[in-house]
Amino acid sequence: LLTGFDAWLTAIRRDQTAGRAETPMVSRHERHQVVKICPLVAWTEADVWGYLHRHRVPYNPLLDRGFTSLGCVPCTRRPTGADPRSGRWSDHGKTECGLHL
C-alpha cells in the first residue's frame, strides 16, 4: 500500500478517539517504513467544519446523511450509538481497520 513512498499524510485528529489522544504530528511508522505526518492532529471537529465552510471545500455528501466517520465501503455505516465512530466496523467489534495501528 505504501511501498515506494517516503511519507504518509493522514487526517487523524487527537479528538477522534482516546487511542488517538497522544498522536504526534510527525512520527516514523515502523510497520509501513514511512514518515507519518498528521497535519490536522490538533484540530477539533469544529475546526474542520469551520475550515470547510470558510473556504468552500467540497466534502463527502454522506456526512449530510448522518454518517459521522467515513472509511471504505465495508466499514462505513451510520453511527450505532453516541460515539461518532460507532458505525465504523460496527459488525466487527472494532473502530479501526488497522491501517493506523
Residue pairs with C-beta under 8 A, 6 or more apart in sequence:
1 32
1 99
2 8
2 32
2 33
2 34
5 34
6 34
6 35
7 34
7 35
7 36
7 37
8 29
8 32
8 34
8 35
8 36
8 37
9 37
9 38
9 39
10 36
10 37
10 38
10 100
11 38
11 40
12 20
12 23
12 38
12 40
12 41
12 100
13 20
13 23
13 38
13 40
13 41
13 42
13 43
13 44
13 45
13 48
14 20
14 21
14 22
14 23
14 41
14 42
15 21
15 43
15 44
15 45
16 69
16 84
16 85
17 85
17 95
17 96
19 96
23 38
23 41
24 38
24 41
25 37
25 38
25 39
25 41
25 42
26 35
26 36
26 37
26 38
27 35
27 36
28 34
28 35
28 36
29 35
29 36
40 47
40 48
43 51
51 57
52 59
60 67
60 70
62 70
62 76
63 70
65 78
66 78
66 79
67 76
67 77
67 78
67 79
67 87
68 78
68 79
68 84
68 85
68 87
69 76
69 79
69 84
69 85
69 87
69 88
69 95
70 76
71 88
71 97
72 97
75 88
75 89
75 92
75 97
76 87
76 88
77 87
77 88
77 90
78 87
79 85
79 86
79 87
80 86
80 87
80 90
83 95
85 95
86 95
88 94
88 95
88 96
88 97
89 95
89 96
89 97
